[in-house]
């Protein structure tokens, strides 16, 4: 008999108190050892329309709901006695008649009856509104996995009703209905040829997993379903296993599972004999998060994927430097570079200190410019301001002396480190890695990309990137193709959003163009992306004063906590460090403590997270407040003042919008965006319609 666990069980388990969770887990372990249930007493749920639903006692009041047949036992749900029975009474297990995938289906007439009871106006006559599914054939809806009993109800629903009803459907049907509700084409249905176990159909694997052994069950019960990274959406699975004869990139809006694809791709590549895989991203905190997720992926067994090295870009280069040079590199901090630049540019007229540093960081150091001739010849397509020949000739001695000053102290920048390692490995046939998987690739700079290309072999599947151009917040755009990394024809976009509600994602997407194109012409299209759950619309509020804003945000957070959101499931973000005091004052008014994000590996606490928008990257929370979105904060006034021409000003506006998009899409269910009047012009596009 196969032993399975459903996503509904883990979600329900996470809502129980600690003692109830312990009792439920113990009962689950006992059932896994003896699926026939000789050590447990099964009670049939008489009011259930599915005769295979049973309850199992975990404690005096806690009951496990299992679905038991001769071939499988499925852990389905857990709750207090009455709530557990009620859950089973409104559902049935079905093998879908068209897709042949195993589904847990809510009974349509029960959902309808409950909705009418809760809102009697539902039954009243309403003005005619467009019904997106009215003209769809039953056979087409069945093809997308819509349960037969739901088809008539869905075809009679308008757009708003479809959004409400979708949450009651199996995941594959949700995707189709949500896409059709907003006028998009649904993801292609999964067609499986030949006989297949209904529980192992690609669509069924979104909600069930076969659990072999106690360790696998422990891992499944220790991590919430939305943190578990074992099973993939079929479109993700395709990209994990697909062979590429050159560099490839996977894009998609925030929350579409790009990181999950990267993790699975790395693991799959590591299973090839002799494989040495680098899984890398732009920061240490995100690399640490990848390590944790890789551990989850492997059921807690740290020895399963020894051939994967997980490291940030800088740490990966530093490891190779230590191996090849016999010593660790001394990476200069920004404050060190600024101090030398400040000293060496003394007496240089016509340039602000901020401009000199950005020219060093983004151009001279960012591109590893070694001579004045190279500096004069550099093409700035899509990149920074148009600095004339005479200006470059004045600036170059400053940059030469800065580089010499760093060398005198035994320091190098990260860009210098990348360049040195790229030069070392570019001409060598033996590379340190057989495959390189890069997450958050939109924030790769030229030096990082050249380094990664140099340490990868010239072979199929050697370079694989995931990232969202719309979340590019650290780097100016540049041509990958010009640096020898050509992803044209090998670029894909994920369309199913798991993390963020439909309302938040739809509002945030309005901050960006519907399609974002890089300098090589590769396009990421946001149109057609669907979220798998609904939530309240984001709130966008403008205040007369900083004090009014603090009071309102504190009240909003207090309501979230009262509604069951834990403090460490709440994030508060501002544009930069100068606005953090406003967030801290709000937390003080709330009467709680905040945990200020540092940019190094973050540790889980029971406090509300506070940080800048840049540090929000890669994080997620149930509720997010984005504060201090004032007129001079977004876009940041100092960046506007430093823009030398219209091209650079356009780039400032684009990356500032990206920043707000990143901050807003950290929210899973609840989002509040605030500012003091006159607030940022970006808020006009964010407001939910």
N, C-alpha and C positions, 0 to 999 in steps of 0.2 A: 504494500500500500504506500502510495506517495504521500509525503507530508509537505503541505504548502502553507504559506502565510500570505494574507491579503493586505494591501496597503491600508484598508480600513481598520484592520486590527492595530497596526502600529500607531495610526493617528489617534485612535481611541485610548490606547495604552498611555500615550504621552499626556493625556488629560487627567489621568488618575493621580491621587496622592501617592507618596512614596511607598507606604505600607501596602496599599492596594496593588501597586505595580509589582512589588516583590511577590505577592501572592499569585498574581496573574502569570508572572514569568515562571514561577515554580510549577504551576499547573500546566503551562505550555511545555516545559521540559519533560514532565511526566507523560504527557500525551505523545511527545515525539518518541520517547523510549518505547511506549506501548500504544500505537495508534488505534489498536482494536478497543482500547479503553477498559481493559480488565481491571486496572487500578482506579478507574474513575467511574462515577455513575452518570450516565447520559440521560437527559430528560428531553423528551420530544416537545417541541413548541407547538401546542395544539392549534393555535390561531394562525400559524404560518401557512401560507399557500404552498410552500415548498416542504415536502415531507422529510427532506434530508437535513433540515436545520435542527440542531440539538443545542442544548445548553449544558455546560459543565461547571460544577461548583469550584471556585477558586478560594473563597472564604465565606464567611457567614452571609455577606451581601453581594459579593462580586461574582459575576458569571461570565464565562467565556462562551461565545457563540461559535459553533463549528458547523461546517457543512461536511457530512460524512456519507460516502458511498463505498461500494466495494473496492473501487480503484484508488480513491484518494480521500485524505482528510485535510480540510482547509481551516486554519484559524482565521475567523472572519471579523470578530468584534469582541469587545470586552467593556463591561460597564456595570453599574449597580443593577440589581435584579430586574426591576421594572423597565428601566431604560434599555437594557440589553434585549429583553423579550420584545419590546416595541420595535427595536431596530430590525429584528428578524421578521416580524410580522408584516413589514412593509416592503420586503424584498424577496426576490427569487433568484436562483442560479439558472442560467440558460446558456446553451450553446447556440450562438447566433445562427439563424437558418441560412444566411448567405455567406458570411465570412468564416464560419465555423470556429470562431474565437469564444472562449469561455468568458461570460460576463456576469456581474452582479447587477441586477436590474431592479430599480425601484418601481413599484406597482403604480401605474399612471393614475388610476382612479382614486387611490389613496392620497396621492400628492394633490390631485385636483380638489378632493373633498376638504383637505386641510387648508388649502389656499382660499377656498370659498368661505370656510368658517372664519379664517383670520381676517379676510377682506371681502365682505359680502358684495362690494361694488364690482368685484370681478365677474359676478354672474349677471350684472346689469348690462343693458345694451350700451355699447360704446360707439363713438363715431368711427366710420370705416377708416382703417389705416392700412398701408401696404403690408402684405403678408409674403415675406421672401420665399417661403417654401410652398406657397399655394399651387404653383404650376409644376412642381417637381413630381416625377413619377415615383410611386412606391418602390419600384425596383431600383431606382437611383439611390434613394435614401437607404434602402437595405444594403446596397453596395458599400456605403460608408459606415456600416455597423450600427445604424439606428435600430433599436429594438422594435419589433413589429407592433407591439401594443402602444408605442408612442407616436407612430407616424401620423395618425389622424389629428392628434392634438397639436403636433408641431406644424402641420400644414395650415392649421387655422389660426396660428399665432402671429402677432405683429412683431416688429423688431424688438421692442422692449420686452415683450413676453418671452421671445426666444432667448434673450440674454438671461432671463430669470429661470427658464426651464432647463437651460443647458447644463446647469450644475447637477441635475438629477440624472444625467445620461452617462453611459460609459465614455471613457476618454476619447476614443476615436470618433464617436458620434458627437461629442462636445465640439471637437475641432471643426467638423463639417458644418454643424449648425451655426457656430459662432462666425465662421468665415462667410457663410451664406447670409447671415443676419446683417453683416456690414458690407455686402456687395462684392465679396472676394470669392475666388475659386478655392474650394477646400483642398487640403493636401490629398494626393492620390491615394486611393484605397489600397490596402494590402491584399494581394491575391496570392494565395498559397495553393500550389498544385499538388495533387496526391493526398494521401491520408496523413493526418497530423493530430497529435494529442491536442485537444481544445485548450488545455492549460499552457501549452508551449507555443501557441500561435503568437506571432510578433505583437499583435494588439493585446492579447491576454497577458503578455509579460510586463505590461505597464502596471498591472494591478496584482499579479501573483508571482511569487517566486518559490521554486522548489528548494527546500532546505534539507541538506544532507549533513547530519552530524550536529553535535551539541554546540561546537564552536561557531558554526555558521548561524545557528539559531540565536546564540548569545549576541553575535554581531548584529543580526537583524533586529533584535529587541532593544539593543542599546542605542541605536541611532534612529531618529525619526525618518519616516519614508522620504520626505523631501530632501534629507541629507544623504540618503543612500544612493550609491552610484553604480549599482550592479546592472540593472536592466535599463535598456535604452529605448527611446522612441525609434521606430523603424527607420526614419530618415537619418537619425544619428548612427544607428547600427551600420547603415550603408556606407557612411563616410569613415567609420572606424575600420572597416575591412577592405575598402576599395583600394586597389593598387594605383599608384600614380607614377608616371615615368619622369617626373620632374617635381620641383617645388609646388606645393598646393596650399590653398588657404580656405578656411571655413569662416564665414561671417554670420551675422544675425544680430537682431536687437538684443538689448539687455534681458537676461533671464531665459534665453532660448537654449541654453545647455552647451555652449561652445566649450567651456572648461571640462564638462563631462566627456565630450568627444575627445578632447586632448588627453584626458586621463586614460580612457579606454584604448585610444590609439597607441599611447606609450606602452601600456601593458601588453597589448597584442604584439607589438613589435619586439618587446623584450622576450617573448616566448620563442623567437627564432634562435636556434643554436648559435652561439658566438656573438649574440647581439650585445651592444653597449649603447644604451639609450640615454640621451639627455632630455629631461623634461624641465623647461626653463620659462621664467617670466621676469617682469621688470623689477620686482622688489622682493626683499626678504620676507615681509609679512605674507605676500601672496605665495611665495615659494613654500613657506611653512604651511599655509593652508592646503596647497597641493599635496604635501607630504601626508597631512592628516587625512585627506580624501583618498589618497592612494592606499592608506592603511585600512580605511573603511571598505574600499573596493575589494581588498584581499581578506576580508573577514577578520581583521586584527592580526593576521600572521605576518610579522615583519620580515620573514625570510622568503616570502613567495616571489618577490621581484627584486632580487639583489642586483640585477643588471640595469636598473634605472637609477640614474643620479638626478635628484631634484635640487635645483639651485637657481638663484637669481642670475641675471646676465652677468653682473659684476662678479659674483662668487664663482660662477663657472669659469670665467676668465682667470680669476685669481688662483683657483686650484691648478689650472694648467700652467700658469706662471711659476707657481711653486715647484711643480714637477719638472719643468724644463729649465728653470734658472736656479733651483736649489734654495730659493728664499721667497718669502712672502712679499708681495708688492705693497708699497706704502702709498695708499690712495689719499690724495689731498682732499680735505673737506672744502666745501664752498667758501667758508670763512677764510681759509688759507689762501685760496685763489683770489678772492676779493682784496685781501690785504696786499698781495703782491701787485695786482693790477692797479690798485689805488696808489701805491708807491711809484710804480713805473710810469703812470700816466700823469703824474704831477707836472703842471705847466702846459699840458696839452689843451689848447683852447678849441671851443666849438663842439665839444662832445660831452654829454652828461655821463656821470659815472655809471648809471644804469645802462646806458646805451653801450658803453665800452664793454661792460661785463656780458651783455647779451650777444654782442658781436663776437666776443671770445667764445662764449659757451655754444652758440648756435652755428657759428660759421667756422672760425679758425680751429677751435678745439673739436667741435662737433664733427667736422669733416676731416680733421687731422691735416690741415693745410701746413705744409712744411717750408714753403718758399714764397717770397713776394710774387714771383711770376705765377705760381699756382693761385695765389690770392687774387691777383688781378684778373686771371682767366676764369675764375669760378663763375658759372652760370647760376643765377638765383631764381630760376623758374619756380614759382610757387613758394618762394622762400625769402622771408625777411624783406628789408628795404633795399632800394637801389642806391648803394654807396658808390660814389664816383671814384675814378682812378686816383685823383689827388688826395681824396679822403683816405683811401686805402693805403696810399704811400705814407701818409702821416701816422696812421694807426699801426702799421706793420712793425716798426721798431719797438713799440710798446709790447706787442704780442711776443716778439722774439725775446725780449728781456724777461717777460713773464715766464716763458718756457724755461729759460736759463735759470731763473730764480727758483723754480720748482725743482729742477735737476740738482741745483746746489744743495737743496735741503733733502735730497734723496726721494723726492715725491714724484708721483705721476697722477694725472687725472684718470678717471675711468676710461675716457675715450682713448688716451694714450695706451692704456693697458690693452684695450681691444685691438688697437692698431698693431701693437707689438706681437700679440698672439696670432693675429691674422697673418702678419708677415712670416711668422715662424712656421705656420702650418699650411699656408696656401700652396707651396710648391712640393709639399711632402705627400707621397702616395699613401702612407700609413696615417690614418686619422684617428683621433682619440675616441670618436663615437661612430657607430654604424648608422644611427638615426637620431634626429633632433626634432623634438616636438616643442613648439613655442606657443604659450598662452599669452593673451593680451598683446598680440603682435602689433596692434595699431600704434603702440607707444615705443616701438623699436626706432632707434636713431640710425643714421648712416653707419657709424662706427660699429654698433652692435650687430647690424645686419651683415656687414662685411666680415666680422669676426665669426658669426655663426655659419656663413657660407664657406669660410675657409676651413673650419674644423669638421665640415660634413663631407662625406665622400661624394663623388660624381656617380650616383647610382639611383635607381628607382627608390622612392619612399624615404629618401634621406632627409628632406626638409618638409615639415608640416606645420602650418601656422593656423592659429585661431585668433579671431579678434573682430572688433566692430569699429569701422572707421568713424562712426558717429560718437564713439567714446574716446577719440584721440584728444588727450588733454596735456600731454607732456612734450610732444614732438611736432615740429612743423612738417608739412607734407613734402615728400621727395619721391623720386622715381626709383622703385625697386629694380626695375628692368635695367636701368642705367648702371646699377651695381652688380649686375649678373644674376639676379634672382627674378626669374620670369614666371609668374603664376597665371598668366593669361591662358584661358582654356581649362584651368584647373582650380577654379574658384566656385564655391557653393555657398548658399545662404540658408540658414535654419529659419523656420517660420513658426514654430510652436513655442510659446512663452509659458514656462512652468512657474516662474517665481513671482511675477507681478500681476496684479489683478487687471482685468480688461480696462477698467476705468483709469487706473494710474498709467498703464502703458499707452493707452490711446492719447491721454493728455500730454504725456512726456514726448511722444513721437511727434507732436505738433511743434516742438522746439526745433526739429531738424527737417531737412528736405526729405521728401518721400524716397529719394534715391541719392546716395552719396557715392561719388566717383573719385578714385585716386588718380594720380598723375599718369598712370599707365593705362587709364581707361577702364580698369576693373571696377564694376559697380556693385554696391550693396543696396538692395531695394528693401525698404521697410514695409511697403505695401504688401498686404496678404498675410502679415503676421497676426496670429490669434493667441489670446490668453485663455487658459483653461479654467478660470474661475472669475466670478464677479466680486465686487466689493463696493464700498461707498465711494462716491466721486471725491477726487482730491479737493481740498479746501484751499483757496487762494485769497488771502485777506491783507488789506493795506491799512495801516494805522496812522494816527496823527502824531504819535510820539513813541520813543523807545520804550518808555514805561508801560504804555498801553500794550505794546507788542509782547513784552515780557509777561504781563499778567495773563494775556489771552493764550499764549503758548503754554504757560504753566497749567492753566485750566484745561487745555486740550490734552496735555500729557496725563494729568490727573484722571481725566475721564477714561483714557486708554487703560490706565492701570486698574481703575475700578472695574473695567469691563473684562479684566483677566489677562491683559498684556503685561508680561513681566518687565521690570525696569531694564534688564539687559537685552530685551527685544526691541528697545527704542533707541533710535539714533537722532542726534541733533547736529546739523551741519551749517557752516557759514562759509563765505567766500574765501577769506584768508585769516591769518592769526590776529590781525588787528580787530576783527569782529568777535573773537572768542569771548571777551569780557561780557558781551551782551548775552551770550548763551549761558555763561556761568552765573550771571545775575538772575537769569530766568530760573535756573536750577535752584539757586538759593531761595528764590521766592516760592518755589515748589516745595521747599523743605526737604530736599533729597540731595544726594551726592552724585556728582558726575565723574566719569572716567575719561580723561582727555587722551585721545588717540595720539600716538607718538610717531608713527611711521616705521617703527621697528615691530618685531613680532608681538602681536597683541594677545593678551591673556583674558580668558573669559572671567568676568566679574558679575556681581549682581547690581551693577550701577548702570545708569543711562550713559551712553557713549556720546562724547562731544568731539567734534573734529572739523577740520577744513574739508572743503569739497574734494580736494585732491586726495585726501586720505580716505575718502569714502569708497574709492575704487576697489572692487572685488568683495565688498562687504554686503550684508543684507540684514534687514530688520523687519519685524512685523509692522512697526509704525515709525515714520520718519517725519521730523520737523526741519524744514530748511528755512532758516531765519536770516534776517538782515539783508534781504534782497532789495536793497535801496538803489536809487538811481545811480549813485557813484560806486556802488559795489559790484553790480553786474550790468554791463561790463566794467571791470575795475578801471577807475579813472586814470591811475598811473600808467596802465598799459595803453590806454587811448592816447595819452599825452606823449608817449614815447614812439608812437607809430609815425614813421617817416613819410609814408605816402599812402595812397588809397588801397593799394594791394595789401600792404601790411595791416591797415585798419580792418580790411575785410577778414584777414586771418585772425585778428584779435576778437572780432565779433563771433566768428565761427567757433573758436576754441572756448570762449566764455559760454556760449550756448551749450557746447558739449559738456562743460563742467556742470551746469545746472541740470542737464539731462542725466548725467551720472549720479548726482546727488538724489534726484527725484526717483530714479529707478532702483535705488537701494531699498525702497519701500515695497513690502509684499502686499499689505492689506490697507494701510491707512497712511495718507500723506497730507501734510499741512505745509503750505509755502507762505511766508509772510515777509513784509517789508514796511518801511516807514515812508509815507508819501513825501515827495514824488517817488514812487517805487520803480524798480527796474522795468524797462519796456518789455523785457522778455516775459513778464508775468501775464501780459495781455494774450499771448499765444498759448499759455499754459492753462488758462481758466477752462474748466470743463463745461461743455455745452449740453 
